[in-house]
């Protein structure tokens, strides 16, 4: 896990100014790699790297790294979990000077080419390769090649201005270095307030884009940048492989490191399963940690302690109080890269991991998305049998759905609350999109328009763009759980959970790994029929079966509750100060912000909605300061 940055000239050679831009980008994202840094420039390319040493701690693994002849260079962020097997297959034709996974990328590229390399990689990664041989040749082969992993666990942002491409691991590195202007993208912010996250490939900054997951980017001599997809989620076919074996293999691979590794352990199924598989057949106890609260209704410390004793782990409890929250909020906001109403939990867990001497932490992120662990999947898989207003909405014909939506949104505007107002999204949007916005939506559209002063038509166009390119075959007008899951994996998982996990773990120089999003496990999980992911009285039965421990099955039979901090209570104690902070920026309508905080105090608005006004105000002030 590291930070990367670089520039590429489409015509001509890089300048001294390009090198300075890369150095500034590295400075802005220094926390991503406190163990070392490096810059390499040649011809049109400047590559920069910040090192967080995880595998091969020696100087031989420093980056940017080259092949033996010095004509292929790489800067890389992530972990390749099958690097040992790939190294074995490359040994006969290539000379390895380190034991790092980085060197596998260089020699794999030389041996198999860009596409062949991507097909073989299993892991989380964002990397850029410069090939001086292609630059010197007479053909039109790309001399620059960048790619992200299949799920988008590791980030890569870029901006193209005139004849130069600049890239980095964080948006604020591009802005802080002067590579991007920093002008806010109001349309993208409108989508953020509708969805709870900025929908990729857009970012909150104009002209700065996120390379989509499962995509690569190339630059050829005399040409601009080209982007292509090399992988996509698939729900067609029969599930291949035994889930239990894939799980154990994934966890084993995610434990490989030359530094201390731990497991974040809450009271839930996903983290407990990972802790169990990590502890099984180990000669020394694996370290686990959990966050404890004084507010007992949020405290999962007892459940985590029970699992730790059952699995024989070296367990640590870290207490987090409302006072800690108040003291850390300025640093949390300063660490934020893209606006998010989430991420505080990852920030504190990573802080706790750093304090007990860990450098790598395994997380249970992804289990609910891949194995249908959220409550709304019970309604979606039930289809016509779904109960309540949502069930009635799903099984009704289009005209009746419009009538339900109109009545529900009217009720919301007259005291029912924002979850009812979200039925406004039902008018005129495709069924799958309106269903997603009903379940996963953030603010209702009328309030978004007020907060940003955005016309309804403009907001609708922003939402159109948010779902553009996310089409999956299906019958419009009918409930398709896999279609919903596809959107949830692309929007909620990638744009919010993974983005936050990366940024806020890196704020403490912690590598956060997600074994439940291993490529093979995701591919196998997506091929399980939706109904087979459900069972009466147990959450995520196929995942629980794969873990294979009775205490985990017992936990799965209890009512599900997520790992949640006492945010609402802590925010209520400091509501006046937070509202004042939200009003300090000039991006949001002040009366609309006041209404948000009034509704939050009255219990009519979820804490995350009010909190998002603080986030947007803080990021606006940071842009001005930069």
Legacy VTK file of the C-alpha trace (Angstrom):
# vtk DataFile Version 3.0
C-alpha trace
ASCII
DATASET POLYDATA
POINTS 626 float
0.000 0.000 0.000
1.519 3.240 -1.129
0.879 6.507 -2.899
1.602 7.076 -6.557
1.738 10.118 -8.826
3.002 11.082 -12.240
2.704 13.107 -15.418
2.697 12.078 -19.083
3.253 14.420 -22.037
1.355 13.479 -25.189
3.906 15.280 -27.392
7.463 16.134 -26.463
9.447 15.547 -23.306
8.572 16.248 -19.707
9.785 19.539 -18.266
11.328 20.526 -14.968
7.895 21.906 -14.108
6.379 18.440 -14.552
8.872 16.995 -12.092
8.015 19.728 -9.580
4.313 18.947 -9.951
4.978 15.287 -9.164
7.060 16.197 -6.104
4.223 18.420 -4.845
1.686 15.623 -5.423
3.803 13.297 -3.309
4.044 15.914 -0.568
0.254 16.318 -0.381
-0.334 12.565 0.080
2.702 11.891 2.281
0.750 9.775 4.820
0.252 7.122 2.172
3.938 6.255 2.236
6.042 7.408 5.176
8.781 4.794 4.635
10.374 6.222 1.516
9.870 8.109 -1.739
11.268 8.293 -5.230
10.898 10.131 -8.541
11.994 8.948 -11.982
11.765 10.933 -15.219
12.599 10.008 -18.792
11.323 11.369 -22.068
7.640 12.336 -21.730
7.043 10.649 -18.357
7.644 11.483 -14.692
6.797 8.766 -12.149
6.584 9.350 -8.392
6.161 6.977 -5.482
5.585 7.022 -1.718
6.429 3.775 0.049
4.605 2.006 2.849
6.841 -1.049 3.261
4.809 -4.255 3.601
6.523 -6.977 1.547
10.341 -6.965 1.223
11.331 -4.110 3.506
14.773 -3.734 1.888
15.951 -0.999 -0.455
15.727 -3.493 -3.331
11.933 -3.053 -3.279
12.026 0.751 -3.543
10.017 2.448 -6.298
9.772 3.607 -9.014
11.271 0.247 -9.989
12.752 -0.871 -13.308
13.616 -4.070 -15.102
17.246 -5.169 -15.489
17.872 -3.028 -18.562
16.213 0.090 -17.151
13.752 0.554 -20.018
10.524 -0.507 -18.257
9.509 1.331 -15.085
6.594 1.020 -12.662
5.025 2.936 -9.780
2.494 0.845 -7.917
0.047 0.896 -5.017
-1.513 -2.305 -3.662
-0.875 -5.995 -3.121
-0.740 -8.837 -5.652
-1.894 -11.863 -3.676
-0.773 -14.438 -6.242
2.652 -12.859 -6.787
4.495 -15.965 -5.593
2.922 -18.194 -8.258
3.497 -15.563 -10.931
7.128 -15.197 -9.852
7.679 -18.945 -10.256
6.340 -18.864 -13.807
8.585 -15.894 -14.674
11.838 -17.034 -13.066
13.174 -18.904 -16.063
13.247 -15.873 -18.323
13.754 -12.948 -15.947
16.123 -11.876 -13.198
14.508 -10.886 -9.907
16.413 -8.545 -7.601
13.841 -8.399 -4.774
11.117 -10.507 -3.189
8.492 -7.794 -3.659
5.264 -8.223 -5.607
6.140 -5.027 -7.507
8.782 -6.769 -9.583
6.196 -9.292 -10.787
4.342 -6.435 -12.500
7.434 -5.409 -14.475
8.450 -8.874 -15.640
4.841 -9.954 -16.125
4.332 -6.976 -18.433
7.486 -7.877 -20.356
6.465 -11.530 -20.670
2.702 -11.349 -21.279
2.000 -7.776 -22.343
-0.458 -5.441 -20.661
-3.610 -7.484 -21.269
-1.970 -10.790 -20.423
-0.680 -9.332 -17.163
-4.101 -8.045 -16.117
-5.725 -11.425 -16.779
-3.303 -13.086 -14.362
-3.333 -10.621 -11.456
-5.242 -11.395 -8.284
-5.255 -8.573 -5.783
-5.856 -4.889 -5.170
-3.823 -2.490 -7.250
-3.380 0.769 -9.073
-0.180 1.043 -11.080
1.440 2.886 -13.969
4.077 1.430 -16.308
6.371 3.405 -18.601
7.833 1.445 -21.521
10.784 3.343 -23.049
11.127 0.627 -25.727
7.694 1.444 -27.151
8.514 5.154 -27.001
11.705 4.635 -29.005
10.099 2.329 -31.568
8.533 3.252 -34.886
5.079 1.812 -34.204
2.052 3.162 -32.377
2.193 0.834 -29.399
1.363 2.519 -26.038
4.393 3.678 -24.078
2.356 4.374 -20.936
-0.030 1.912 -19.326
-2.046 2.300 -16.104
-4.693 0.073 -14.537
-6.892 -0.488 -11.477
-8.009 -3.737 -9.881
-11.322 -5.372 -10.745
-13.379 -3.995 -7.831
-11.582 -0.662 -7.517
-10.139 -1.268 -4.056
-7.159 0.964 -4.852
-7.746 4.455 -6.287
-6.344 6.208 -9.331
-7.384 9.746 -10.285
-6.297 11.699 -13.330
-6.698 15.032 -15.100
-5.972 15.919 -18.712
-5.152 19.545 -19.436
-3.840 20.571 -22.851
-1.130 18.069 -23.849
-0.470 16.527 -20.422
-2.010 13.832 -18.257
-1.392 13.908 -14.504
-2.387 11.107 -12.116
-2.317 10.469 -8.370
-3.813 8.355 -5.599
-5.852 11.290 -4.273
-7.810 14.117 -5.859
-6.374 16.677 -3.479
-2.861 15.758 -4.635
-3.823 16.816 -8.154
-5.396 20.023 -6.852
-2.723 20.844 -4.273
0.063 20.412 -6.824
-1.547 22.719 -9.358
-2.111 19.880 -11.848
-5.882 20.545 -11.579
-7.667 23.833 -11.022
-9.722 22.752 -8.014
-12.950 24.268 -9.335
-15.881 22.380 -7.748
-18.156 20.321 -9.978
-21.610 21.371 -8.745
-23.335 18.701 -10.819
-21.225 15.985 -9.163
-21.972 17.483 -5.735
-25.669 17.312 -6.545
-25.242 13.615 -7.292
-23.363 13.233 -3.996
-26.329 14.646 -2.077
-28.672 12.289 -3.945
-26.559 9.144 -3.567
-24.368 9.720 -0.505
-21.160 9.575 -2.558
-19.771 11.193 -5.694
-20.508 8.738 -8.518
-17.398 7.676 -10.420
-15.827 8.402 -12.813
-16.742 11.946 -11.751
-15.171 13.591 -8.727
-16.092 16.707 -6.780
-13.529 18.668 -8.836
-14.097 19.670 -12.454
-12.032 17.780 -15.047
-10.613 15.355 -12.458
-11.736 11.793 -13.117
-11.497 8.424 -11.424
-10.238 5.567 -13.585
-13.121 3.068 -13.257
-12.513 -0.300 -11.586
-11.571 -3.058 -13.993
-10.264 -0.512 -16.520
-6.900 0.413 -17.995
-5.555 3.644 -19.506
-2.932 3.904 -22.232
-1.017 6.700 -23.971
0.626 6.233 -27.371
3.073 8.428 -29.225
1.265 11.309 -30.912
-2.069 10.336 -29.341
-4.076 11.108 -26.255
-5.277 8.830 -23.496
-7.437 5.792 -24.246
-9.503 3.940 -21.633
-10.833 0.400 -21.951
-12.627 -2.099 -19.759
-10.873 -5.411 -19.110
-13.249 -6.966 -16.524
-16.852 -6.752 -15.389
-19.112 -8.319 -12.770
-21.010 -11.293 -14.171
-24.138 -12.976 -12.833
-24.512 -15.478 -15.681
-23.518 -19.088 -15.209
-23.240 -21.624 -12.428
-21.245 -21.035 -9.262
-17.823 -22.634 -9.540
-15.693 -23.648 -6.585
-16.464 -24.437 -2.969
-17.013 -21.209 -1.034
-15.263 -22.484 2.097
-12.075 -23.364 0.225
-12.050 -20.033 -1.617
-12.539 -18.166 1.670
-9.651 -19.936 3.410
-7.395 -19.404 0.410
-8.281 -15.708 0.282
-7.649 -15.109 3.981
-4.348 -17.019 3.848
-3.159 -14.838 0.981
-4.282 -11.629 2.678
-2.220 -12.490 5.775
1.090 -12.535 3.865
3.315 -9.611 4.906
6.707 -8.839 6.398
5.130 -6.552 9.018
2.539 -7.112 11.802
-0.959 -8.004 10.527
-4.210 -7.923 12.488
-7.941 -8.417 11.994
-10.606 -5.898 12.842
-13.153 -7.865 14.893
-16.663 -6.576 15.583
-19.627 -8.606 16.755
-20.698 -9.413 13.203
-20.480 -12.460 10.983
-18.036 -11.135 8.377
-15.200 -10.012 10.648
-15.698 -13.035 12.933
-15.376 -15.386 9.976
-12.174 -13.734 8.816
-10.729 -13.851 12.340
-11.557 -17.550 12.591
-9.956 -18.430 9.258
-6.936 -16.242 10.067
-6.454 -17.952 13.448
-6.967 -21.499 12.205
-3.803 -23.566 11.820
-1.551 -20.706 12.948
1.456 -21.383 15.163
1.065 -17.999 16.900
-2.157 -16.204 17.842
-3.379 -13.692 15.279
-3.955 -10.203 16.639
-7.529 -8.877 16.648
-8.869 -5.504 17.713
-12.263 -4.002 18.365
-13.624 -0.571 19.219
-15.487 -0.226 22.524
-17.956 2.531 23.437
-19.392 3.795 26.714
-22.802 3.814 24.990
-23.743 0.182 25.560
-26.424 -0.065 22.867
-23.649 0.507 20.297
-20.983 -1.521 22.047
-20.024 -4.842 20.426
-16.987 -5.405 22.620
-18.541 -8.328 24.504
-19.449 -10.161 21.298
-15.980 -9.512 19.861
-14.392 -10.752 23.088
-16.461 -13.942 22.847
-15.225 -14.595 19.315
-11.634 -13.818 20.278
-11.745 -16.353 23.106
-13.382 -18.964 20.852
-10.713 -18.546 18.171
-7.759 -18.044 20.540
-6.658 -14.643 19.215
-4.453 -12.010 20.836
-7.279 -9.536 21.357
-7.166 -5.765 21.944
-10.022 -3.439 22.872
-9.686 0.255 22.066
-12.141 2.593 23.763
-13.462 5.558 21.762
-15.452 8.275 23.512
-17.436 11.310 22.502
-14.464 13.426 23.580
-12.209 11.491 21.175
-14.728 12.188 18.428
-14.719 15.926 19.153
-10.917 16.115 19.252
-10.341 14.063 16.090
-12.971 15.624 13.818
-10.665 18.392 12.488
-8.024 15.788 11.569
-10.677 13.506 10.088
-12.011 16.284 7.867
-8.478 17.274 6.849
-7.826 13.662 5.759
-10.965 13.476 3.596
-10.345 13.443 -0.150
-13.815 13.154 -1.686
-16.980 14.210 0.175
-18.463 11.383 2.220
-21.013 11.095 4.993
-19.274 7.929 6.182
-15.747 6.826 7.023
-15.411 7.910 10.656
-15.491 4.269 11.774
-12.629 3.335 9.416
-10.662 6.364 10.601
-10.892 5.325 14.278
-10.291 1.624 13.618
-7.150 2.507 11.640
-5.997 4.865 14.374
-6.459 2.047 16.889
-4.511 -0.393 14.679
-1.624 2.048 14.418
-1.534 2.527 18.184
-1.090 -1.195 18.874
1.730 -1.493 16.343
-0.081 -2.957 13.346
0.664 -1.947 9.786
-1.893 -4.160 8.015
-5.505 -4.841 9.047
-8.003 -7.258 7.509
-11.595 -6.006 7.273
-14.918 -7.791 6.670
-15.970 -5.221 4.089
-17.838 -6.668 1.106
-19.626 -9.623 2.689
-23.013 -7.914 2.781
-22.774 -6.818 -0.851
-21.570 -10.107 -2.342
-23.752 -12.399 -0.202
-26.902 -10.238 0.142
-26.557 -9.448 3.833
-28.608 -6.225 3.905
-32.246 -6.296 4.951
-33.440 -4.844 1.660
-32.385 -8.034 -0.133
-35.105 -9.909 1.722
-37.615 -7.624 -0.007
-35.837 -7.744 -3.347
-35.493 -11.520 -3.434
-39.058 -11.914 -2.128
-40.258 -9.849 -5.114
-44.023 -9.983 -5.322
-44.134 -11.536 -1.874
-42.481 -8.499 -0.280
-44.498 -6.904 2.502
-45.060 -3.267 3.430
-45.054 -0.211 1.183
-41.798 -1.170 -0.559
-43.144 -4.630 -1.357
-46.344 -3.124 -2.716
-44.356 -0.670 -4.790
-42.176 -3.383 -6.296
-45.026 -5.673 -7.380
-47.295 -2.960 -8.764
-47.661 -1.935 -12.428
-46.096 1.329 -13.550
-49.175 3.535 -13.127
-49.815 2.282 -9.589
-46.144 2.766 -8.706
-46.403 6.400 -9.803
-49.491 6.852 -7.624
-47.774 5.222 -4.633
-44.735 7.421 -5.186
-46.800 10.616 -5.373
-48.761 9.803 -2.201
-45.671 8.752 -0.244
-43.683 11.852 -1.233
-46.607 14.123 -0.299
-46.742 12.436 3.116
-42.994 12.987 3.478
-43.238 16.700 2.732
-45.970 17.103 5.335
-44.164 15.539 8.268
-43.366 11.969 7.279
-39.635 12.589 6.841
-36.978 12.404 4.161
-37.240 8.635 3.565
-40.779 9.203 2.282
-39.744 12.253 0.282
-37.326 10.027 -1.632
-40.368 8.624 -3.463
-40.061 11.783 -5.568
-37.333 9.871 -7.402
-40.002 7.509 -8.753
-41.379 10.030 -11.215
-39.884 9.655 -14.669
-36.862 7.508 -13.791
-36.340 3.900 -14.938
-37.668 1.414 -12.429
-34.285 -0.013 -11.406
-32.828 3.463 -10.815
-35.815 4.701 -8.816
-35.755 1.529 -6.727
-32.076 2.024 -6.024
-32.635 5.663 -5.016
-35.512 4.639 -2.757
-33.340 2.170 -0.883
-29.873 3.694 -1.148
-30.737 7.340 -1.820
-29.500 10.104 0.450
-31.382 13.414 0.327
-34.711 13.719 -1.559
-34.384 15.732 -4.790
-36.234 18.839 -3.587
-33.845 19.285 -0.679
-30.799 18.777 -2.926
-32.074 21.508 -5.221
-32.487 23.861 -2.267
-29.091 23.110 -0.748
-27.163 23.732 -3.966
-29.512 26.140 -5.730
-29.725 23.581 -8.534
-32.679 23.503 -10.928
-34.627 20.187 -10.891
-33.850 19.604 -14.576
-30.121 20.043 -13.926
-30.281 17.627 -11.002
-32.116 15.101 -13.167
-29.364 15.341 -15.805
-26.769 14.759 -13.095
-28.585 11.601 -12.018
-28.805 10.454 -15.620
-25.032 10.736 -15.791
-24.692 8.927 -12.455
-26.356 5.808 -13.873
-24.936 6.117 -17.385
-22.841 3.136 -18.379
-24.273 0.976 -15.583
-26.715 -0.945 -17.726
-27.144 -4.638 -17.120
-29.495 -6.933 -19.079
-32.848 -7.345 -17.361
-36.544 -6.740 -17.742
-37.386 -3.124 -16.993
-40.296 -2.821 -14.586
-39.597 -6.034 -12.669
-37.529 -6.606 -9.565
-34.111 -8.039 -10.411
-32.030 -8.537 -7.244
-28.860 -8.986 -9.284
-29.498 -5.735 -11.168
-29.846 -3.935 -7.818
-26.712 -5.658 -6.560
-24.812 -4.554 -9.668
-25.712 -0.926 -8.902
-24.880 -1.369 -5.222
-21.463 -2.816 -6.022
-20.714 0.056 -8.400
-22.126 2.937 -6.407
-22.342 2.159 -2.678
-19.445 -0.313 -2.401
-16.996 1.314 -4.798
-17.880 4.989 -4.544
-18.385 5.091 -0.787
-17.172 2.125 1.242
-13.968 1.314 -0.655
-13.096 4.955 -1.243
-13.496 5.776 2.455
-11.629 2.651 3.544
-8.630 3.581 1.430
-8.452 7.258 2.395
-9.046 6.928 6.131
-6.795 3.908 6.648
-4.058 5.719 4.745
-4.528 8.740 7.024
-2.850 6.542 9.665
-0.453 4.796 7.232
-2.386 1.541 7.622
-2.927 -0.941 4.792
-6.526 -2.156 4.929
-7.148 -5.463 3.153
-10.543 -6.886 2.192
-10.426 -10.693 1.746
-14.187 -10.918 1.114
-13.607 -8.928 -2.088
-11.014 -11.352 -3.425
-11.511 -11.711 -7.179
-12.302 -15.445 -7.069
-14.707 -15.081 -4.163
-16.632 -12.219 -5.784
-16.877 -14.082 -9.068
-18.156 -17.219 -7.293
-20.548 -15.241 -5.091
-22.120 -13.379 -8.002
-22.935 -16.702 -9.701
-24.980 -17.939 -6.727
-28.697 -17.504 -7.473
-30.305 -14.749 -5.350
-32.733 -17.145 -3.652
-29.845 -19.421 -2.710
-28.266 -16.533 -0.789
-31.285 -16.469 1.541
-32.503 -18.821 4.275
-35.086 -18.524 7.005
-33.634 -17.402 10.325
-30.044 -16.905 9.205
-28.227 -14.050 7.512
-25.869 -14.778 4.572
-26.220 -18.578 4.807
-23.768 -19.400 1.994
-21.058 -17.246 3.563
-21.729 -18.647 7.041
-21.576 -22.167 5.651
-18.232 -21.312 4.069
-16.796 -20.094 7.373
-17.870 -23.336 9.033
-17.791 -22.417 12.731
-20.806 -22.914 15.055
-20.361 -19.618 16.917
-20.514 -17.745 13.610
-23.711 -19.551 12.684
-25.178 -18.541 16.052
-24.295 -14.908 15.365
-25.893 -15.107 11.912
-29.147 -16.264 13.508
-29.381 -13.102 15.627
-30.957 -9.904 14.265
-28.424 -8.124 12.074
-26.917 -4.861 13.240
-24.128 -3.024 11.511
-20.958 -1.706 13.089
-22.226 1.772 13.981
-20.698 4.516 16.098
-22.907 6.651 18.398
-22.722 9.458 15.805
-26.177 10.906 16.370
-25.637 11.191 20.118
-22.163 12.699 19.797
-23.331 15.133 17.122
-26.339 16.213 19.180
-24.008 17.266 22.012
-22.173 19.592 19.629
-24.957 20.465 17.200
-24.506 24.231 17.521
-20.787 24.073 16.681
-21.359 21.675 13.782
-24.128 23.829 12.358
-21.872 26.868 12.622
-19.177 24.964 10.734
-21.683 23.949 8.041
-22.703 27.595 7.619
-19.079 28.772 7.285
-18.793 27.749 3.629
-20.360 29.523 0.667
-21.328 26.453 -1.364
-24.659 25.615 0.297
-27.798 27.688 0.789
-27.708 28.899 4.398
-31.452 28.607 5.018
-31.468 25.065 3.638
-28.550 24.160 5.921
-30.364 25.587 8.937
-33.433 23.519 8.047
-31.278 20.372 7.953
-29.978 20.992 11.438
-33.413 21.923 12.720
-34.773 18.614 11.401
-31.801 16.715 12.835
-32.410 18.156 16.314
-36.096 17.233 16.027
-35.258 13.651 15.036
-36.695 14.032 11.535
-33.393 13.799 9.651
-30.736 11.094 9.828
-27.446 12.280 11.321
-25.534 11.512 8.111
-27.588 14.045 6.141
-26.850 16.872 8.569
-23.220 15.758 8.761
-22.858 16.004 4.970
-23.371 19.781 5.205
-20.344 19.985 7.525
-18.318 17.859 5.100
-19.120 19.986 2.043
-18.394 23.202 3.908
-15.060 21.848 5.164
-13.937 20.664 1.716
-14.901 24.016 0.184
-12.743 25.826 2.740
-9.849 23.429 2.097
-10.009 24.193 -1.641
-9.860 27.911 -0.945
-6.888 27.425 1.393
-5.069 25.321 -1.229
LINES 1 627
626 0 1 2 3 4 5 6 7 8 9 10 11 12 13 14 15 16 17 18 19 20 21 22 23 24 25 26 27 28 29 30 31 32 33 34 35 36 37 38 39 40 41 42 43 44 45 46 47 48 49 50 51 52 53 54 55 56 57 58 59 60 61 62 63 64 65 66 67 68 69 70 71 72 73 74 75 76 77 78 79 80 81 82 83 84 85 86 87 88 89 90 91 92 93 94 95 96 97 98 99 100 101 102 103 104 105 106 107 108 109 110 111 112 113 114 115 116 117 118 119 120 121 122 123 124 125 126 127 128 129 130 131 132 133 134 135 136 137 138 139 140 141 142 143 144 145 146 147 148 149 150 151 152 153 154 155 156 157 158 159 160 161 162 163 164 165 166 167 168 169 170 171 172 173 174 175 176 177 178 179 180 181 182 183 184 185 186 187 188 189 190 191 192 193 194 195 196 197 198 199 200 201 202 203 204 205 206 207 208 209 210 211 212 213 214 215 216 217 218 219 220 221 222 223 224 225 226 227 228 229 230 231 232 233 234 235 236 237 238 239 240 241 242 243 244 245 246 247 248 249 250 251 252 253 254 255 256 257 258 259 260 261 262 263 264 265 266 267 268 269 270 271 272 273 274 275 276 277 278 279 280 281 282 283 284 285 286 287 288 289 290 291 292 293 294 295 296 297 298 299 300 301 302 303 304 305 306 307 308 309 310 311 312 313 314 315 316 317 318 319 320 321 322 323 324 325 326 327 328 329 330 331 332 333 334 335 336 337 338 339 340 341 342 343 344 345 346 347 348 349 350 351 352 353 354 355 356 357 358 359 360 361 362 363 364 365 366 367 368 369 370 371 372 373 374 375 376 377 378 379 380 381 382 383 384 385 386 387 388 389 390 391 392 393 394 395 396 397 398 399 400 401 402 403 404 405 406 407 408 409 410 411 412 413 414 415 416 417 418 419 420 421 422 423 424 425 426 427 428 429 430 431 432 433 434 435 436 437 438 439 440 441 442 443 444 445 446 447 448 449 450 451 452 453 454 455 456 457 458 459 460 461 462 463 464 465 466 467 468 469 470 471 472 473 474 475 476 477 478 479 480 481 482 483 484 485 486 487 488 489 490 491 492 493 494 495 496 497 498 499 500 501 502 503 504 505 506 507 508 509 510 511 512 513 514 515 516 517 518 519 520 521 522 523 524 525 526 527 528 529 530 531 532 533 534 535 536 537 538 539 540 541 542 543 544 545 546 547 548 549 550 551 552 553 554 555 556 557 558 559 560 561 562 563 564 565 566 567 568 569 570 571 572 573 574 575 576 577 578 579 580 581 582 583 584 585 586 587 588 589 590 591 592 593 594 595 596 597 598 599 600 601 602 603 604 605 606 607 608 609 610 611 612 613 614 615 616 617 618 619 620 621 622 623 624 625
